[in-house]
Amino acid sequence: MVVNVIGAGLAGCEASYYLACHGIKVNLYEMKPVKRTPASKSDLFAELVCSNSLRGASIENAVGLLKEEMRRLGSIVMESALNNSVEAGGALAVDRELFSKYITDKIKGHPNIKIINEEVIKIPSGPTIIATGPLTSDEFSKAIAEFVGKDYLYFFDAVAPIVTSESINKDIAYLKSRYDKGEPSYYNCPMTEEQFDKFYNELISAERVKSKDFEMKVFEGCMAIEDMADRGRRTLLFGPMKPIGLRYPGSMKTPYAVVQLRQDNTSKTLYNIVGFQTHLKWGEQDRVFRLIPGLENAEFVRYGVMHRNTYINSYDVINKYYQSVQRNNLFFAGQITGVEGYVESASSGLICAINMKRFLEGKDLIDFTMQTASGSLPNYISSYHDDFVPMNVNYSIFEPLVLEKRVKKGDRKKMYSDRALEKLDEIMRKLNDW
């Protein structure tokens, strides 16, 4: 039996590697380098397009818990991330190129995986996992839309710029992690109120790339910096330019606003501007972002760009196993399902593969349940919502805790994570694969 996996992004690689390691032959279809999406820059698999951060590392936050669950389940993405991490305070960030190369080499070197470099334009017969991601090609999008019998939803995703380390003015920018958590791994560009006001006024008036001829629907977690600014100047002060926990070194004074730069590669030569996803024209990015103290002479190796993200109305298309409700040997994984974020996408590929294996073996599929991070996502996206939008993992989509008395927020998070890992242990025993 051979499983077709379409797309060698995070979800597709996760699914392919799991199946291959469990003795199942995989045909992995990837259209690069024959054809590229607008956002792709590399021919490597598992490319990180928007950011090099996999977000919080602590298992007492939802995404940190999800990463720990994936690690225990044998995730190739987590294996690569932990082997190619860079300093990021309380977050897990990676060297993008080394991260993707590690996974690419593992995939290409596995005897059970056959790489087919071509664009898929029709859904194959036989066991298939569609993991084409938020940048599914137009032709294949049409094929999927025809299959599911409903329209796609579209939104734009904005990508943050990257600057060289040597172009950062380190007489102004200072190394510090928020609240001094972990190593001081972020460069912080401080602003006075006067500097912030000037930056804000130029930002909201800067020329932007015009939207395409379809509806612009922006996911909150990927909102462009200028779109946030349009909501009011204080939006930035409580968002990506929040100064709390970033006092000047050796001082009790806190800047009025702060722009953070996060290490983007192991050699510390590149830094991305945290939270500054944008669709400003490139010349405007040069002009406006150089108003940030410390970036007066910034060298941009990549400007922020806009690209289309595509996802399906999952609640009417797939079930809590990531399985198609119309065709039982067809599964969907990754951001096309409506999970949002690198980690979430990879997790869906892993859970999808686990259940594809069980389907091929004629076994009952596994519901990871809303008690785990891995299960809360497919349970959420497969449930009805009036206005369905992509979702990051968070404790609000978990099964609520039953509490006899009021519990502090930090203690609740630990209770969620403890319960989740207990449940995962129980599920893993059922799988009989470990």
Secondary structure, 3 states (H helix, E strand, C coil): CEEEEECCCHHHHHHHHHHHHCCCEEEEECCCCCCCCCCCCCCCCCCCCCCCEEEECCCCCHHHHHHHHHHHCCCHHHHHHHHCEECCCCEEEECHHHHHHHHHHHHHCCCCEEEECCCCCCCCCCCEEECCHHHCCHHHHHHHHHHHCCCCEEEEEEECCEEEHHHCCCCCCEECCHHHCCCCCEEEEEECHHHHHHHHHHHHHCCECCCCCCCCCCCHHHCCHHHHHCCCHHHHHCCCCCCCCCCCCCCCCCCCEEEEEEECCCCCCEEEECCCCECECHHHHHHHHCCCCCCCCCCEEECCCEEEEEECCHHHCECCCCEECCCCCEEECCHHHCECCHHHHHHHHHHHHHHHHHHHCCCCCCCCCCCCHHHHHHHHHCCCCCCCCCECCCHHHCCCCCCCCCCCHHHHHHHHHHHHHHHHHHHHHHHCCC
